[in-house]
């Protein structure tokens, strides 16, 4: 199996874990969009989702070679930095459940795996000309990743708007 195929499979696992985290932990249990102290956390979630929209769609349909491959790996690294900052913000603003903490650990482990396999893919093809070309992955990988990209793109806007609304509410004088 090619390293990129492993990456795409791991990204589908990541999307499932991320969706669970979003819907169960953030929406159902913590109700983040209703909590003024969650404005910064939601802004970070929006930024992270934007990264994933690029990663999911970009890897579903494109091959990243040479410097472009390293650029995509940098996008993955930036997403991880956003996640680390988010972890600190979460710990300062709310108490996370055991389920959420375990899920975050699984997401972190999975991130390490898909980034390592993607780096392997890029590093072993260093002699190929740099560029981005159309990929020919199986539809059972490309289509679900495209749906994931669309979903996180919608969630990017949704969390950004919720963060802005909560920030504006916090800035209003108390009555």
Z-matrix of the N, CA and C atoms (Angstrom, degrees):
N
C 1 1.453
C 2 1.534 1 108.01
N 3 1.301 2 116.17 1 133.55
C 4 1.465 3 122.05 2 178.39
C 5 1.527 4 109.94 3 -66.62
N 6 1.337 5 117.64 4 146.98
C 7 1.476 6 119.68 5 177.51
C 8 1.527 7 112.92 6 -55.67
N 9 1.336 8 117.47 7 -36.18
C 10 1.469 9 119.21 8 -177.90
C 11 1.529 10 110.84 9 -67.21
N 12 1.327 11 117.68 10 -31.72
C 13 1.469 12 120.16 11 176.96
C 14 1.526 13 109.91 12 -65.69
N 15 1.320 14 116.25 13 -40.32
C 16 1.471 15 120.52 14 176.35
C 17 1.530 16 109.25 15 -62.65
N 18 1.336 17 116.82 16 -42.82
C 19 1.469 18 121.19 17 178.79
C 20 1.521 19 110.40 18 -57.44
N 21 1.326 20 116.48 19 -47.86
C 22 1.463 21 119.95 20 -177.64
C 23 1.534 22 111.65 21 -63.59
N 24 1.321 23 116.20 22 -39.98
C 25 1.475 24 119.69 23 176.51
C 26 1.526 25 110.84 24 -63.52
N 27 1.331 26 116.28 25 -44.10
C 28 1.470 27 120.27 26 179.08
C 29 1.523 28 111.06 27 -64.93
N 30 1.324 29 118.00 28 -33.70
C 31 1.465 30 120.25 29 177.00
C 32 1.524 31 111.46 30 -67.47
N 33 1.319 32 117.27 31 -34.08
C 34 1.469 33 119.14 32 175.09
C 35 1.525 34 111.00 33 -66.68
N 36 1.329 35 116.74 34 -39.24
C 37 1.469 36 120.65 35 174.27
C 38 1.525 37 109.21 36 -61.74
N 39 1.329 38 116.16 37 -43.23
C 40 1.462 39 121.05 38 -179.45
C 41 1.534 40 110.90 39 -61.51
N 42 1.312 41 115.60 40 -42.30
C 43 1.467 42 119.69 41 179.11
C 44 1.528 43 110.79 42 -61.91
N 45 1.324 44 116.92 43 -40.52
C 46 1.471 45 120.14 44 179.20
C 47 1.527 46 110.63 45 -66.23
N 48 1.330 47 117.26 46 -45.01
C 49 1.471 48 120.62 47 178.11
C 50 1.525 49 110.69 48 -63.91
N 51 1.323 50 116.77 49 -40.39
C 52 1.459 51 121.11 50 179.21
C 53 1.517 52 112.24 51 -66.21
N 54 1.326 53 116.73 52 -40.26
C 55 1.462 54 120.25 53 177.70
C 56 1.528 55 110.50 54 -64.32
N 57 1.326 56 116.44 55 -42.23
C 58 1.467 57 120.21 56 175.97
C 59 1.532 58 109.85 57 -58.85
N 60 1.329 59 117.04 58 -47.45
C 61 1.466 60 121.40 59 -179.90
C 62 1.523 61 110.55 60 -58.85
N 63 1.321 62 116.09 61 -45.33
C 64 1.465 63 120.55 62 -178.04
C 65 1.515 64 111.78 63 -64.93
N 66 1.313 65 116.43 64 -53.52
C 67 1.462 66 118.98 65 -172.43
C 68 1.523 67 113.65 66 -77.08
N 69 1.314 68 117.64 67 -41.69
C 70 1.464 69 119.30 68 -178.20
C 71 1.525 70 111.05 69 -81.30
N 72 1.338 71 116.36 70 -53.83
C 73 1.466 72 119.40 71 -173.44
C 74 1.524 73 113.73 72 -78.23
N 75 1.321 74 117.02 73 -48.07
C 76 1.469 75 119.60 74 -174.09
C 77 1.520 76 113.16 75 -81.68
N 78 1.332 77 116.63 76 -42.32
C 79 1.465 78 119.71 77 -174.61
C 80 1.525 79 112.84 78 -88.63
N 81 1.320 80 117.25 79 -50.75
C 82 1.457 81 120.51 80 -173.30
C 83 1.519 82 112.25 81 -79.89
N 84 1.339 83 117.52 82 -51.27
C 85 1.458 84 119.41 83 -176.20
C 86 1.531 85 112.46 84 -81.04
N 87 1.311 86 118.35 85 -54.97
C 88 1.471 87 120.98 86 -174.12
C 89 1.522 88 113.20 87 -84.48
N 90 1.311 89 117.89 88 -22.25
C 91 1.473 90 122.49 89 -178.67
C 92 1.535 91 111.21 90 50.56
N 93 1.321 92 115.00 91 50.84
C 94 1.467 93 120.63 92 -173.97
C 95 1.532 94 114.62 93 -54.98
N 96 1.342 95 120.30 94 -42.03
C 97 1.466 96 118.77 95 -177.97
C 98 1.532 97 114.74 96 -64.35
N 99 1.331 98 116.82 97 -8.11
C 100 1.470 99 120.78 98 179.12
C 101 1.524 100 112.40 99 -104.54
N 102 1.321 101 117.68 100 1.64
C 103 1.459 102 121.35 101 -173.94
C 104 1.529 103 110.44 102 -112.24
N 105 1.323 104 118.00 103 112.25
C 106 1.464 105 120.55 104 -178.35
C 107 1.531 106 113.84 105 -54.79
N 108 1.327 107 117.44 106 -33.33
C 109 1.467 108 120.39 107 -179.71
C 110 1.524 109 112.32 108 -71.79
N 111 1.332 110 117.65 109 -6.02
C 112 1.468 111 121.59 110 -179.00
C 113 1.525 112 113.14 111 -94.99
N 114 1.325 113 118.13 112 6.38
C 115 1.478 114 120.56 113 -176.81
C 116 1.524 115 111.75 114 -58.07
N 117 1.326 116 117.29 115 -46.51
C 118 1.469 117 119.96 116 -179.30
C 119 1.522 118 110.67 117 -67.06
N 120 1.315 119 117.19 118 -41.91
C 121 1.464 120 120.90 119 179.18
C 122 1.523 121 110.47 120 -60.43
N 123 1.324 122 117.43 121 -43.11
C 124 1.459 123 120.31 122 179.41
C 125 1.536 124 111.53 123 -66.93
N 126 1.329 125 117.49 124 -35.19
C 127 1.468 126 119.99 125 175.91
C 128 1.525 127 110.25 126 -62.74
N 129 1.323 128 116.34 127 -41.71
C 130 1.468 129 120.14 128 177.34
C 131 1.527 130 111.14 129 -66.27
N 132 1.325 131 117.27 130 -38.98
C 133 1.462 132 120.37 131 177.57
C 134 1.529 133 110.29 132 -62.87
N 135 1.330 134 116.56 133 -38.64
C 136 1.457 135 120.64 134 177.58
C 137 1.531 136 110.92 135 -63.45
N 138 1.321 137 116.60 136 -44.07
C 139 1.459 138 120.89 137 178.54
C 140 1.528 139 110.84 138 -63.02
N 141 1.317 140 116.61 139 -43.47
C 142 1.466 141 120.66 140 178.75
C 143 1.527 142 110.39 141 -63.08
N 144 1.319 143 117.59 142 -43.24
C 145 1.463 144 120.63 143 179.48
C 146 1.523 145 111.46 144 -62.02
N 147 1.333 146 117.18 145 -37.40
C 148 1.470 147 119.82 146 177.15
C 149 1.529 148 110.68 147 -61.61
N 150 1.326 149 116.11 148 -41.50
C 151 1.471 150 119.33 149 176.11
C 152 1.529 151 110.82 150 -60.09
N 153 1.329 152 116.16 151 -44.64
C 154 1.457 153 118.97 152 -178.52
C 155 1.524 154 112.42 153 -67.97
N 156 1.316 155 118.62 154 -31.70
C 157 1.464 156 119.78 155 175.56
C 158 1.526 157 109.67 156 -59.84
N 159 1.322 158 116.23 157 -42.72
C 160 1.471 159 121.26 158 178.54
C 161 1.529 160 110.54 159 -67.51
N 162 1.328 161 116.89 160 -46.04
C 163 1.465 162 120.86 161 -177.89
C 164 1.527 163 110.90 162 -63.88
N 165 1.321 164 117.89 163 -50.07
C 166 1.463 165 121.01 164 -177.75
C 167 1.531 166 111.15 165 -61.72
N 168 1.320 167 117.06 166 -52.52
C 169 1.471 168 119.94 167 -178.23
C 170 1.527 169 111.09 168 -68.07
N 171 1.327 170 115.78 169 -41.47
C 172 1.459 171 119.42 170 -177.54
C 173 1.506 172 113.45 171 -63.83
N 174 1.318 173 117.79 172 -37.78
C 175 1.461 174 119.84 173 -179.91
C 176 1.523 175 112.29 174 -85.73
N 177 1.316 176 117.97 175 -23.36
C 178 1.462 177 120.71 176 179.27
C 179 1.524 178 111.70 177 -66.21
N 180 1.324 179 116.35 178 -33.73
C 181 1.461 180 119.63 179 -170.72
C 182 1.523 181 115.45 180 -123.15
N 183 1.332 182 117.34 181 -9.87
C 184 1.458 183 119.25 182 -174.05
C 185 1.516 184 112.24 183 -126.89
N 186 1.333 185 116.09 184 150.34
C 187 1.463 186 122.91 185 170.63
C 188 1.514 187 107.19 186 -102.28
N 189 1.315 188 115.75 187 131.28
C 190 1.462 189 122.77 188 -177.23
C 191 1.526 190 107.96 189 -109.30
N 192 1.329 191 116.87 190 114.97
C 193 1.465 192 120.97 191 -175.72
C 194 1.521 193 111.02 192 -119.76
N 195 1.330 194 113.74 193 151.53
C 196 1.468 195 120.30 194 176.04
C 197 1.518 196 111.56 195 59.25
N 198 1.321 197 115.38 196 -136.18
C 199 1.466 198 121.19 197 -179.35
C 200 1.510 199 113.23 198 -58.85
N 201 1.324 200 116.94 199 -30.95
C 202 1.462 201 119.79 200 178.03
C 203 1.532 202 110.88 201 -67.19
N 204 1.323 203 116.16 202 -35.41
C 205 1.467 204 119.66 203 176.35
C 206 1.518 205 111.13 204 -64.42
N 207 1.344 206 115.02 205 -42.26
C 208 1.466 207 118.43 206 177.86
C 209 1.529 208 110.67 207 -66.66
N 210 1.336 209 117.34 208 -32.14
C 211 1.473 210 120.29 209 176.68
C 212 1.528 211 110.70 210 -65.05
N 213 1.349 212 116.48 211 -41.51
C 214 1.470 213 119.05 212 177.19
C 215 1.525 214 110.02 213 -65.60
N 216 1.318 215 117.32 214 -37.91
C 217 1.469 216 119.73 215 176.31
C 218 1.528 217 110.18 216 -62.87
N 219 1.326 218 117.37 217 -35.44
C 220 1.465 219 121.18 218 176.69
C 221 1.531 220 110.70 219 -64.72
N 222 1.333 221 117.57 220 -38.57
C 223 1.473 222 120.71 221 176.06
C 224 1.528 223 109.20 222 -60.58
N 225 1.332 224 116.29 223 -42.73
C 226 1.466 225 120.01 224 177.38
C 227 1.532 226 110.76 225 -62.19
N 228 1.325 227 116.56 226 -41.88
C 229 1.462 228 121.02 227 178.56
C 230 1.519 229 111.91 228 -63.89
N 231 1.328 230 117.11 229 -40.80
C 232 1.470 231 120.56 230 177.87
C 233 1.521 232 110.97 231 -63.97
N 234 1.330 233 116.32 232 -38.72
C 235 1.466 234 118.88 233 176.40
C 236 1.517 235 109.82 234 -59.95
N 237 1.326 236 116.92 235 -40.40
C 238 1.459 237 120.61 236 -178.75
C 239 1.530 238 110.88 237 -66.26
N 240 1.319 239 117.20 238 -37.06
C 241 1.469 240 120.83 239 176.25
C 242 1.531 241 109.58 240 -62.72
N 243 1.331 242 116.79 241 -44.47
C 244 1.471 243 120.48 242 177.37
C 245 1.525 244 109.80 243 -58.84
N 246 1.321 245 117.15 244 -41.72
C 247 1.463 246 121.36 245 179.11
C 248 1.527 247 111.59 246 -63.24
N 249 1.329 248 117.30 247 -40.36
C 250 1.468 249 119.73 248 178.41
C 251 1.526 250 111.02 249 -64.96
N 252 1.330 251 117.43 250 -42.34
C 253 1.464 252 120.75 251 177.36
C 254 1.525 253 109.27 252 -62.90
N 255 1.331 254 116.82 253 -42.91
C 256 1.457 255 121.48 254 178.31
C 257 1.525 256 111.37 255 -58.46
N 258 1.313 257 116.97 256 -39.35
C 259 1.460 258 121.14 257 178.93
C 260 1.526 259 111.32 258 -60.56
N 261 1.324 260 116.85 259 -41.70
C 262 1.470 261 121.12 260 178.51
C 263 1.529 262 110.15 261 -66.62
N 264 1.328 263 116.36 262 -44.11
C 265 1.469 264 120.56 263 -179.89
C 266 1.523 265 110.32 264 -62.64
N 267 1.332 266 117.13 265 -43.73
C 268 1.470 267 120.14 266 178.78
C 269 1.527 268 111.06 267 -58.32
N 270 1.311 269 116.33 268 -45.29
C 271 1.470 270 119.66 269 -179.06
C 272 1.524 271 112.22 270 -64.01
N 273 1.305 272 117.72 271 -26.02
C 274 1.469 273 120.95 272 179.80
C 275 1.520 274 113.15 273 -84.77
N 276 1.337 275 117.44 274 -21.14
C 277 1.459 276 119.10 275 -172.50
C 278 1.518 277 115.79 276 -112.94
N 279 1.342 278 117.72 277 -18.65
C 280 1.464 279 118.17 278 -179.33
C 281 1.524 280 110.26 279 -158.98
N 282 1.319 281 114.12 280 163.39
C 283 1.464 282 120.76 281 177.92
C 284 1.524 283 108.11 282 -92.61
N 285 1.312 284 116.49 283 122.42
C 286 1.458 285 121.35 284 -179.82
C 287 1.526 286 110.17 285 -86.70
N 288 1.326 287 115.95 286 142.66
C 289 1.465 288 120.84 287 177.64
C 290 1.526 289 109.30 288 -73.98
N 291 1.303 290 115.54 289 162.84
C 292 1.455 291 120.60 290 176.11
C 293 1.518 292 111.94 291 -59.62
N 294 1.324 293 116.53 292 -39.16
C 295 1.469 294 120.87 293 179.31
C 296 1.531 295 109.83 294 -62.14
N 297 1.316 296 116.87 295 -42.20
C 298 1.469 297 119.79 296 -179.27
C 299 1.525 298 110.91 297 -66.99
N 300 1.319 299 117.07 298 -41.31
C 301 1.472 300 120.10 299 178.88
C 302 1.529 301 111.39 300 -63.13
N 303 1.331 302 116.86 301 -43.63
C 304 1.469 303 120.15 302 178.63
C 305 1.528 304 109.69 303 -64.03
N 306 1.321 305 116.55 304 -43.54
C 307 1.462 306 120.20 305 178.91
C 308 1.533 307 110.79 306 -59.92
N 309 1.331 308 116.96 307 -41.54
C 310 1.468 309 120.28 308 178.53
C 311 1.529 310 110.91 309 -63.24
N 312 1.337 311 116.74 310 -38.11
C 313 1.470 312 119.34 311 177.74
C 314 1.526 313 110.54 312 -65.65
N 315 1.327 314 117.25 313 -41.42
C 316 1.465 315 120.33 314 177.64
C 317 1.528 316 110.75 315 -63.01
N 318 1.326 317 116.74 316 -40.97
C 319 1.464 318 120.52 317 177.02
C 320 1.530 319 110.97 318 -62.31
N 321 1.321 320 117.36 319 -41.75
C 322 1.468 321 120.70 320 -179.76
C 323 1.528 322 111.21 321 -65.21
N 324 1.324 323 116.49 322 -43.24
C 325 1.468 324 120.20 323 177.69
C 326 1.521 325 110.24 324 -62.23
N 327 1.319 326 116.39 325 -45.51
C 328 1.462 327 120.90 326 -179.99
C 329 1.527 328 110.82 327 -62.18
N 330 1.329 329 116.95 328 -39.18
C 331 1.473 330 120.13 329 177.61
C 332 1.518 331 110.33 330 -59.63
N 333 1.313 332 116.79 331 -44.88
C 334 1.462 333 120.15 332 178.08
C 335 1.513 334 111.95 333 -58.64
N 336 1.332 335 116.01 334 -41.65
C 337 1.465 336 119.97 335 179.73
C 338 1.533 337 111.59 336 -65.62
N 339 1.356 338 117.60 337 -51.67
C 340 1.466 339 116.77 338 -175.44
C 341 1.521 340 111.65 339 -68.44
N 342 1.341 341 118.12 340 -31.96
C 343 1.462 342 119.41 341 176.24
C 344 1.529 343 111.19 342 -68.14
N 345 1.326 344 117.25 343 -39.74
C 346 1.468 345 120.52 344 179.00
C 347 1.527 346 110.82 345 -64.78
N 348 1.317 347 117.39 346 -44.14
C 349 1.464 348 119.83 347 179.00
C 350 1.527 349 111.44 348 -66.85
N 351 1.332 350 116.91 349 -36.42
C 352 1.463 351 118.56 350 177.73
C 353 1.530 352 110.35 351 -68.38
N 354 1.330 353 117.34 352 -41.61
C 355 1.469 354 120.77 353 176.79
C 356 1.524 355 110.18 354 -60.45
N 357 1.322 356 116.64 355 -40.48
C 358 1.465 357 121.37 356 177.23
C 359 1.533 358 109.80 357 -60.52
N 360 1.329 359 116.13 358 -46.23
C 361 1.466 360 121.32 359 178.93
C 362 1.529 361 110.27 360 -57.12
N 363 1.320 362 116.91 361 -47.57
C 364 1.464 363 120.98 362 -177.79
C 365 1.528 364 110.81 363 -68.21
N 366 1.330 365 116.44 364 -45.24
C 367 1.468 366 120.81 365 -175.85
C 368 1.523 367 112.30 366 -65.62
N 369 1.328 368 117.55 367 -35.34
C 370 1.461 369 119.51 368 -178.05
C 371 1.521 370 112.48 369 -79.55
N 372 1.313 371 117.25 370 -7.89
C 373 1.466 372 121.30 371 178.70
C 374 1.525 373 111.50 372 -116.70
N 375 1.310 374 116.66 373 26.81
C 376 1.459 375 120.95 374 -175.45
C 377 1.522 376 112.45 375 -62.13
N 378 1.333 377 118.11 376 -26.34
C 379 1.449 378 120.60 377 -176.90
C 380 1.530 379 112.52 378 -77.84
N 381 1.320 380 117.96 379 -14.91
C 382 1.466 381 120.88 380 178.50
C 383 1.529 382 109.65 381 -73.65
N 384 1.315 383 117.04 382 151.83
C 385 1.465 384 119.14 383 179.29
C 386 1.531 385 111.34 384 -62.02
N 387 1.324 386 115.23 385 142.16
C 388 1.465 387 120.08 386 178.28
C 389 1.522 388 109.26 387 -64.68
N 390 1.322 389 115.15 388 142.10
C 391 1.453 390 118.78 389 177.75
C 392 1.511 391 112.23 390 162.80
N 393 1.289 392 113.68 391 173.95
C 394 1.461 393 122.27 392 176.06
C 395 1.524 394 105.88 393 -123.66
N 396 1.322 395 115.63 394 122.20
C 397 1.455 396 120.36 395 -179.61
C 398 1.523 397 109.95 396 -128.25
N 399 1.320 398 114.98 397 166.03
C 400 1.457 399 120.10 398 178.29
C 401 1.528 400 109.84 399 -66.70
N 402 1.316 401 116.05 400 130.94
C 403 1.467 402 121.41 401 179.14
C 404 1.525 403 109.18 402 -90.15
N 405 1.296 404 114.81 403 159.40
C 406 1.477 405 120.39 404 178.64
C 407 1.521 406 109.09 405 -125.10
N 408 1.333 407 115.64 406 59.01
C 409 1.459 408 120.85 407 177.20
C 410 1.526 409 109.09 408 -79.75
N 411 1.322 410 115.54 409 160.99
C 412 1.457 411 118.64 410 177.62
C 413 1.532 412 109.58 411 -66.69
N 414 1.317 413 117.45 412 145.60
C 415 1.467 414 120.66 413 -179.78
C 416 1.521 415 113.56 414 -58.59
N 417 1.341 416 117.94 415 -29.65
C 418 1.466 417 119.12 416 -179.06
C 419 1.522 418 111.69 417 -67.27
N 420 1.333 419 117.75 418 -13.12
C 421 1.462 420 121.01 419 172.83
C 422 1.530 421 110.72 420 -101.26
N 423 1.319 422 117.46 421 -46.83
C 424 1.470 423 121.29 422 -175.30
C 425 1.526 424 113.32 423 -66.39
N 426 1.307 425 116.52 424 -43.05
C 427 1.475 426 118.86 425 -176.35
C 428 1.529 427 113.00 426 -67.52
N 429 1.341 428 119.52 427 -47.44
C 430 1.472 429 117.90 428 176.60
C 431 1.532 430 112.66 429 -62.87
N 432 1.337 431 117.39 430 -36.36
C 433 1.466 432 119.03 431 177.81
C 434 1.523 433 111.27 432 -66.84
N 435 1.315 434 117.09 433 -32.90
C 436 1.466 435 120.63 434 175.90
C 437 1.522 436 110.22 435 -66.12
N 438 1.328 437 116.33 436 -42.62
C 439 1.472 438 120.08 437 176.62
C 440 1.529 439 110.53 438 -62.25
N 441 1.336 440 116.64 439 -39.99
C 442 1.464 441 120.62 440 177.51
C 443 1.524 442 110.78 441 -63.57
N 444 1.333 443 116.40 442 -41.33
C 445 1.470 444 120.33 443 178.64
C 446 1.529 445 110.21 444 -61.10
N 447 1.327 446 116.65 445 -43.72
C 448 1.463 447 120.12 446 179.25
C 449 1.529 448 110.89 447 -63.84
N 450 1.324 449 116.62 448 -43.12
C 451 1.465 450 120.52 449 -179.57
C 452 1.521 451 111.57 450 -63.14
N 453 1.328 452 117.55 451 -45.42
C 454 1.468 453 118.21 452 -179.00
C 455 1.525 454 111.46 453 -72.45
N 456 1.339 455 117.64 454 -25.64
C 457 1.469 456 119.29 455 174.61
C 458 1.528 457 109.93 456 -65.58
N 459 1.328 458 116.27 457 -43.12
C 460 1.472 459 120.43 458 175.89
C 461 1.528 460 109.59 459 -62.30
N 462 1.315 461 117.10 460 -43.21
C 463 1.465 462 121.17 461 -178.47
C 464 1.524 463 111.59 462 -68.35
N 465 1.331 464 117.33 463 -28.49
C 466 1.468 465 120.89 464 174.65
C 467 1.518 466 109.73 465 -58.01
N 468 1.322 467 115.96 466 -49.34
C 469 1.469 468 121.57 467 -178.88
C 470 1.521 469 109.86 468 -67.75
N 471 1.299 470 117.15 469 -43.77
C 472 1.462 471 121.52 470 -178.02
C 473 1.528 472 111.86 471 -60.42
N 474 1.335 473 117.38 472 -47.48
C 475 1.461 474 120.40 473 179.39
C 476 1.524 475 111.84 474 -68.91
N 477 1.332 476 117.18 475 -35.35
C 478 1.472 477 120.03 476 177.54
C 479 1.525 478 110.38 477 -64.04
N 480 1.322 479 117.02 478 -43.23
C 481 1.465 480 120.14 479 178.85
C 482 1.529 481 111.11 480 -66.69
N 483 1.319 482 117.61 481 -40.91
C 484 1.468 483 120.60 482 178.07
C 485 1.528 484 110.41 483 -63.56
N 486 1.327 485 116.93 484 -42.02
C 487 1.462 486 120.86 485 178.58
C 488 1.527 487 110.67 486 -62.26
N 489 1.309 488 115.96 487 -44.42
C 490 1.477 489 120.16 488 179.94
C 491 1.527 490 110.74 489 -63.14
N 492 1.326 491 116.24 490 -44.80
C 493 1.469 492 120.62 491 179.71
C 494 1.524 493 110.97 492 -60.92
N 495 1.332 494 116.89 493 -45.25
C 496 1.466 495 120.82 494 179.94
C 497 1.526 496 111.32 495 -65.98
N 498 1.322 497 117.37 496 -38.57
C 499 1.470 498 120.70 497 177.15
C 500 1.519 499 111.46 498 -63.49
N 501 1.323 500 115.59 499 -41.67
C 502 1.463 501 119.93 500 179.21
C 503 1.528 502 110.71 501 -66.82
N 504 1.330 503 117.25 502 -39.76
C 505 1.464 504 120.65 503 176.95
C 506 1.521 505 111.08 504 -61.73
N 507 1.309 506 116.03 505 -41.07
C 508 1.481 507 120.21 506 -179.04
C 509 1.517 508 110.95 507 -67.80
N 510 1.329 509 117.42 508 -29.04
C 511 1.464 510 121.12 509 -178.60
C 512 1.526 511 112.97 510 -78.56
N 513 1.336 512 116.76 511 -17.73
C 514 1.475 513 119.87 512 179.16
C 515 1.522 514 110.03 513 -69.26
N 516 1.341 515 115.90 514 143.51
C 517 1.468 516 117.57 515 176.65
C 518 1.521 517 111.49 516 -66.08
N 519 1.315 518 115.75 517 145.11
C 520 1.474 519 120.96 518 179.52
C 521 1.526 520 109.53 519 -67.69
N 522 1.308 521 115.97 520 143.72
C 523 1.484 522 120.13 521 179.81
C 524 1.489 523 110.67 522 -97.82
